Amino acid sequence: MTTPQFAARGLAGLREVGKLCSLGLDVFRLTFRRPFQVREFVQQCWFIVSVTILPAALVAIPFGGVIALQLGSLTRQIGAQSFTGSASVLAVIQQASPIITALLIAGAGGSAMCADLGSRKIREEIDAMEALAVSPIHRLVVPRVYAAIVICVLLNGMVSVVGVLGGYFFNVILQGGTPGAYLATFSALAQLPDLWISEIKAVLFGFVAGVVAAYRGLNPKGGPKGVGDAVNQAVVITFLLLFFLNFVLTTIYLQVVPRKGL
């Protein structure tokens, strides 16, 4: 690849990032425009729940179990078995729960959202709405993005509970841990800000997943095949952004919030 070609691709990538950020700002700006599409919002919430709640629960159980087994083995080696419960809770609530929820929202709900908007685009429904002075972002994108946010927050709480229960089961049953010690150490290292950062991550992850899915759905290339490519691109881009955003938020949180002493 020559230098001009590399520079052209770099500029095209920056242009795409700018358009994506612009769509995110438009979603926030049009949130306060009346009327809010309540019916569309409720329908999208129900759809996202229907395709994500069961997979989220099924993924949370083994995920919490793996974390509990790994931490239980580690704490046994260093003679700190009594802190298995608190360490498992921190890992599940701070990291595993929002990541699992966001990946499922992006993989199931976001892909369907992208495919729906992409099919509307190639059928020229989006262009017809713009010709009638109806904003497709306000009418279609805003309720979908906020549905992804709300469901992501709610599923995050469910995954946290299921993951902690799964960790409790695997630690107590398979590793012979003490139930009382596992439950009693919940508050040894964990604190309320850990729950807040988990919910903040869920809100931001849901927003990112919804905006990326909407952006790729509104900009398919190449007809029906382009819609399929847009869905794949939306999922991959969302995954990359979520892991990067999780790294940034975790770094900031660990630097700002003081850890709880033993």
C-alpha positions as CSV (number, residue, x, y, z in Angstrom):
1,M,0.0,0.0,0.0
2,T,1.4,3.3,-1.1
3,T,1.6,6.4,1.2
4,P,-1.2,8.3,-0.6
5,Q,-3.5,5.2,-0.4
6,F,-2.7,4.8,3.3
7,A,-3.4,8.5,3.9
8,A,-6.7,8.3,2.0
9,R,-7.8,5.3,4.1
10,G,-6.8,7.1,7.2
11,L,-8.9,10.1,6.3
12,A,-11.8,7.9,5.4
13,G,-11.6,6.3,8.8
14,L,-11.5,9.6,10.6
15,R,-14.5,10.8,8.5
16,E,-16.5,7.7,9.6
17,V,-15.6,8.3,13.2
18,G,-16.8,11.9,12.9
19,K,-20.1,10.8,11.4
20,L,-20.6,8.3,14.2
21,C,-19.9,10.9,16.8
22,S,-22.2,13.3,15.0
23,L,-25.0,10.7,15.1
24,G,-24.5,10.3,18.8
25,L,-24.8,14.0,19.4
26,D,-27.9,14.1,17.3
27,V,-29.5,11.4,19.4
28,F,-28.8,13.3,22.6
29,R,-30.0,16.6,21.1
30,L,-33.2,15.1,19.7
31,T,-34.0,13.4,22.9
32,F,-35.8,16.5,24.1
33,R,-37.8,17.1,20.9
34,R,-41.5,16.4,21.3
35,P,-43.2,14.0,20.9
36,F,-41.0,11.2,22.2
37,Q,-41.9,8.0,20.4
38,V,-43.1,6.1,23.4
39,R,-44.8,3.2,21.5
40,E,-41.6,2.6,19.4
41,F,-39.6,2.7,22.6
42,V,-41.7,0.1,24.3
43,Q,-41.7,-2.2,21.3
44,Q,-38.0,-2.0,21.0
45,C,-37.5,-2.7,24.8
46,W,-39.7,-5.7,24.5
47,F,-37.9,-7.0,21.5
48,I,-34.4,-6.6,23.0
49,V,-35.6,-8.3,26.2
50,S,-37.1,-11.2,24.3
51,V,-33.8,-11.9,22.5
52,T,-31.3,-11.3,25.3
53,I,-32.7,-12.2,28.7
54,L,-32.4,-16.0,28.4
55,P,-28.9,-15.9,26.8
56,A,-27.8,-13.4,29.5
57,A,-28.9,-15.6,32.3
58,L,-27.3,-18.7,30.7
59,V,-24.0,-17.0,30.1
60,A,-23.9,-15.4,33.6
61,I,-24.1,-18.7,35.4
62,P,-20.9,-20.3,34.0
63,F,-19.1,-17.0,33.9
64,G,-19.7,-16.4,37.6
65,G,-18.7,-20.1,38.2
66,V,-15.4,-19.8,36.3
67,I,-14.6,-16.6,38.2
68,A,-15.4,-18.2,41.6
69,L,-13.4,-21.4,40.8
70,Q,-10.4,-19.4,39.6
71,L,-10.4,-17.1,42.5
72,G,-11.1,-19.9,45.0
73,S,-8.1,-21.8,43.7
74,L,-5.9,-18.7,43.9
75,T,-7.0,-17.6,47.4
76,R,-6.4,-21.2,48.6
77,Q,-2.8,-21.0,47.4
78,I,-2.2,-17.8,49.3
79,G,-4.2,-18.7,52.4
80,A,-7.0,-16.1,51.9
81,Q,-10.0,-18.4,51.3
82,S,-12.2,-16.1,53.4
83,F,-12.0,-13.4,50.7
84,T,-13.2,-15.5,47.8
85,G,-16.7,-14.1,48.1
86,S,-15.7,-10.5,48.1
87,A,-13.3,-10.9,45.2
88,S,-15.8,-12.8,43.2
89,V,-18.4,-10.1,43.7
90,L,-16.0,-7.4,42.6
91,A,-15.1,-9.3,39.5
92,V,-18.7,-10.1,38.5
93,I,-20.2,-6.7,39.3
94,Q,-17.4,-4.4,38.1
95,Q,-16.3,-6.3,35.0
96,A,-18.2,-9.4,33.9
97,S,-21.8,-8.2,34.3
98,P,-21.6,-5.0,32.2
99,I,-19.5,-6.7,29.5
100,I,-21.7,-9.7,29.2
101,T,-24.8,-7.5,29.0
102,A,-23.4,-5.2,26.5
103,L,-22.1,-7.9,24.2
104,L,-25.4,-9.6,24.2
105,I,-27.2,-6.3,23.5
106,A,-24.8,-5.6,20.6
107,G,-24.8,-9.1,19.3
108,A,-28.6,-9.8,19.4
109,G,-30.5,-6.6,19.8
110,G,-28.0,-4.4,17.9
111,S,-27.7,-6.7,14.9
112,A,-31.5,-6.8,14.6
113,M,-31.6,-3.0,14.9
114,C,-29.0,-2.6,12.3
115,A,-30.7,-5.0,9.9
116,D,-34.1,-3.3,10.4
117,L,-32.7,0.2,9.7
118,G,-30.6,-1.1,6.8
119,S,-33.6,-2.7,5.1
120,R,-35.6,0.5,5.5
121,K,-32.7,2.4,3.9
122,I,-32.4,0.2,0.8
123,R,-36.2,0.3,0.4
124,E,-35.9,4.1,0.4
125,E,-38.2,4.5,3.4
126,I,-35.6,6.6,5.2
127,D,-35.4,8.9,2.1
128,A,-39.2,9.1,2.0
129,M,-39.3,10.2,5.6
130,E,-36.7,12.9,5.0
131,A,-38.7,14.1,2.0
132,L,-41.7,14.5,4.2
133,A,-39.6,16.5,6.7
134,V,-39.8,13.7,9.3
135,S,-36.4,13.1,11.0
136,P,-35.5,9.4,10.9
137,I,-33.1,9.9,13.8
138,H,-35.9,11.3,16.0
139,R,-38.5,8.8,14.8
140,L,-36.5,5.6,14.6
141,V,-33.0,6.0,16.1
142,V,-33.7,7.8,19.4
143,P,-36.2,5.3,20.8
144,R,-34.0,2.3,19.7
145,V,-30.9,3.8,21.4
146,Y,-32.7,4.5,24.6
147,A,-34.4,1.1,24.6
148,A,-30.9,-0.4,24.4
149,I,-29.7,1.7,27.3
150,V,-32.7,0.9,29.6
151,I,-32.5,-2.9,28.8
152,C,-28.7,-2.9,29.3
153,V,-29.1,-1.3,32.7
154,L,-31.8,-3.8,33.8
155,L,-30.1,-6.8,32.4
156,N,-26.9,-5.7,34.1
157,G,-28.6,-6.0,37.5
158,M,-30.0,-9.4,36.6
159,V,-26.6,-10.7,35.3
160,S,-24.9,-9.4,38.5
161,V,-27.3,-11.4,40.7
162,V,-27.2,-14.5,38.6
163,G,-23.4,-14.3,38.3
164,V,-23.0,-14.0,42.1
165,L,-25.3,-16.9,42.8
166,G,-23.5,-19.0,40.2
167,G,-20.2,-18.2,41.9
168,Y,-21.6,-19.0,45.3
169,F,-22.9,-22.4,44.0
170,F,-19.6,-23.4,42.4
171,N,-17.4,-22.2,45.2
172,V,-19.5,-23.9,48.0
173,I,-20.5,-27.1,46.2
174,L,-17.5,-27.9,44.0
175,Q,-14.6,-26.4,46.1
176,G,-16.0,-27.1,49.5
177,G,-16.1,-23.4,50.6
178,T,-17.9,-22.2,53.6
179,P,-21.3,-20.6,52.8
180,G,-21.2,-18.3,55.8
181,A,-17.7,-17.0,54.9
182,Y,-18.6,-16.5,51.3
183,L,-21.6,-14.4,52.2
184,A,-20.0,-12.6,55.2
185,T,-17.1,-11.2,53.1
186,F,-19.3,-9.5,50.5
187,S,-18.7,-6.2,52.3
188,A,-15.0,-6.8,53.0
189,L,-13.7,-5.4,49.8
190,A,-16.9,-4.4,47.8
191,Q,-18.5,-1.0,48.3
192,L,-21.4,1.0,46.9
193,P,-19.4,2.8,44.2
194,D,-18.6,-0.6,42.7
195,L,-22.3,-0.9,41.9
196,W,-22.5,2.6,40.5
197,I,-19.6,2.1,38.1
198,S,-21.2,-1.1,36.9
199,E,-24.5,0.8,36.1
200,I,-22.6,3.7,34.5
201,K,-20.8,1.2,32.3
202,A,-24.1,-0.4,31.4
203,V,-25.6,3.0,30.4
204,L,-22.6,4.0,28.2
205,F,-22.3,0.5,26.7
206,G,-25.9,0.5,25.8
207,F,-25.6,3.9,24.2
208,V,-22.6,2.9,22.2
209,A,-24.2,-0.3,21.0
210,G,-27.3,1.5,19.9
211,V,-25.6,4.3,18.2
212,V,-23.1,2.1,16.3
213,A,-26.0,-0.3,15.2
214,A,-28.1,2.7,14.0
215,Y,-25.2,4.3,12.2
216,R,-24.3,1.2,10.2
217,G,-27.9,0.5,9.5
218,L,-28.4,4.0,8.1
219,N,-25.4,3.7,5.9
220,P,-25.4,0.3,4.1
221,K,-23.5,-0.1,0.9
222,G,-24.3,-2.4,-2.0
223,G,-28.0,-3.3,-1.6
224,P,-29.1,-6.3,0.4
225,K,-25.6,-7.7,0.6
226,G,-24.5,-4.4,2.1
227,V,-27.1,-4.8,4.9
228,G,-25.5,-8.1,5.9
229,D,-22.0,-6.6,5.8
230,A,-23.3,-3.6,7.9
231,V,-24.6,-5.9,10.5
232,N,-21.3,-7.7,10.8
233,Q,-19.4,-4.5,10.9
234,A,-21.7,-3.0,13.6
235,V,-21.1,-6.0,15.9
236,V,-17.4,-6.0,15.4
237,I,-17.0,-2.2,15.9
238,T,-19.2,-2.3,18.9
239,F,-17.2,-5.1,20.6
240,L,-13.9,-3.1,20.0
241,L,-15.4,0.1,21.3
242,L,-16.8,-1.6,24.4
243,F,-13.6,-3.2,25.4
244,F,-11.7,0.1,24.9
245,L,-14.3,2.0,26.8
246,N,-14.3,-0.6,29.6
247,F,-10.5,-0.2,29.9
248,V,-10.8,3.6,30.1
249,L,-13.6,3.6,32.7
250,T,-12.0,1.0,34.9
251,T,-8.7,2.9,34.9
252,I,-10.4,6.2,35.8
253,Y,-12.5,4.5,38.5
254,L,-9.5,2.8,40.1
255,Q,-7.6,6.1,40.2
256,V,-10.5,8.3,41.5
257,V,-12.3,6.0,44.0
258,P,-10.2,4.9,47.0
259,R,-10.3,1.2,47.6
260,K,-11.9,-0.1,50.8
261,G,-9.5,-1.2,53.5
262,L,-9.5,-4.5,55.2
